[in-house]
Amino acid sequence: MHLSKFSAKFCIYLTEALVERILTSRAVAVSEFKRAPNEIVAEANGEPIAVLTNNKPSFYVIPASTYESLMEAIYDIESAPLLEKRLADYKAGKEKVVRVKLDSKKS
């Protein structure tokens, strides 16, 4: 089949518009996920799952431990500039060290 230049370009744009990026190696339809979410998560063995609606990712499911690790990494990334500034201020003599003794006794 021979396509005109217009038809060929249209097909390329149409194909690109229909392709959705999925950021996991596992995907499941939302209808299937609704039927057996615990089984699907268990079968993934800790890997993230893309849940699709009309063949497009609606949301991703990740284990709680992965979510906790992501939150810790985000906190570390967001805190780093402040910690670096405080360290630089301390080295420059602008900040003093306050020693704190933690008592293991409960109040």
Phi and psi in degrees as a GROMACS rama.xvg file:
@    title "Ramachandran Plot"
@    xaxis  label "Phi"
@    yaxis  label "Psi"
@TYPE xy
-103.614  128.828  HIS-2
-106.747  142.799  LEU-3
-69.2199  165.855  SER-4
-59.0335  -40.8321  LYS-5
-62.5102  -47.3168  PHE-6
-62.3558  -42.3836  SER-7
-62.188  -45.5404  ALA-8
-64.1805  -41.7699  LYS-9
-60.5995  -43.4894  PHE-10
-62.7244  -39.9527  CYS-11
-64.1912  -47.4146  ILE-12
-63.1579  -40.9416  TYR-13
-63.0456  -45.1261  LEU-14
-61.7326  -44.9988  THR-15
-63.4715  -35.5432  GLU-16
-70.0403  -28.6114  ALA-17
-84.6345  -17.1796  LEU-18
-84.1672  126.362  VAL-19
-111.965  139.925  GLU-20
-79.4564  127.249  ARG-21
-114.677  123.728  ILE-22
-93.7294  23.0429  LEU-23
-137.529  165.908  THR-24
-90.9565  -6.86231  SER-25
-120.87  136.466  ARG-26
-143.42  150.161  ALA-27
-147.037  146.783  VAL-28
-69.6925  145.915  ALA-29
-59.7467  -36.1973  VAL-30
-63.8335  -39.939  SER-31
-69.1179  -40.0217  GLU-32
-62.676  -38.9609  PHE-33
-63.6733  -35.7515  LYS-34
-68.5563  -37.7663  ARG-35
-148.998  63.7278  ALA-36
-61.5093  -41.7358  PRO-37
-65.1828  -40.3598  ASN-38
-64.1165  -43.5967  GLU-39
-64.2067  -43.0228  ILE-40
-64.4922  -42.0583  VAL-41
-63.1628  -41.1773  ALA-42
-65.5337  -24.7474  GLU-43
-74.7048  -13.8421  ALA-44
51.1487  45.0494  ASN-45
87.848  -5.26928  GLY-46
-82.8396  151.672  GLU-47
-69.2352  153.669  PRO-48
-127.388  132.262  ILE-49
-90.1635  127.679  ALA-50
-102.469  121.671  VAL-51
-104.214  141.278  LEU-52
-123.48  123.031  THR-53
53.4492  41.6614  ASN-54
63.2005  21.4177  ASN-55
-123.631  141.143  LYS-56
-61.7923  125.643  PRO-57
-94.4327  -42.112  SER-58
-162.443  166.436  PHE-59
-114.868  143.884  TYR-60
-111.157  126.749  VAL-61
-130.697  152.622  ILE-62
-63.1441  153.609  PRO-63
-57.4351  -40.1015  ALA-64
-63.5391  -35.6528  SER-65
-67.9474  -42.5674  THR-66
-60.4083  -44.909  TYR-67
-61.6918  -41.6028  GLU-68
-63.3519  -41.6918  SER-69
-61.9189  -43.6057  LEU-70
-63.8171  -40.1011  MET-71
-63.9238  -41.9082  GLU-72
-64.39  -41.5172  ALA-73
-63.3829  -43.4597  ILE-74
-60.0249  -45.3938  TYR-75
-60.7487  -44.0177  ASP-76
-64.6665  -43.5143  ILE-77
-71.0218  -30.2479  GLU-78
-82.5324  -24.3675  SER-79
-53.7722  -48.0248  ALA-80
-58.9394  -41.2658  PRO-81
-65.0782  -43.8831  LEU-82
-64.09  -40.4178  LEU-83
-64.1481  -40.0297  GLU-84
-64.3578  -45.3917  LYS-85
-62.7285  -39.7819  ARG-86
-64.8096  -43.7123  LEU-87
-62.8666  -42.0721  ALA-88
-63.1886  -40.3748  ASP-89
-63.3665  -45.988  TYR-90
-64.6626  -30.4873  LYS-91
-84.7952  -0.469354  ALA-92
81.9441  10.7841  GLY-93
-84.6598  -19.8285  LYS-94
-121.089  144.912  GLU-95
-106.569  152.169  LYS-96
-85.771  132.859  VAL-97
-111.568  115.628  VAL-98
-84.1808  134.015  ARG-99
-126.52  132.689  VAL-100
-104.437  119.438  LYS-101
-87.6963  126.147  LEU-102
-97.6225  129.354  ASP-103
-78.4111  -5.66454  SER-104
-74.0551  142.127  LYS-105
-87.1172  143.518  LYS-106
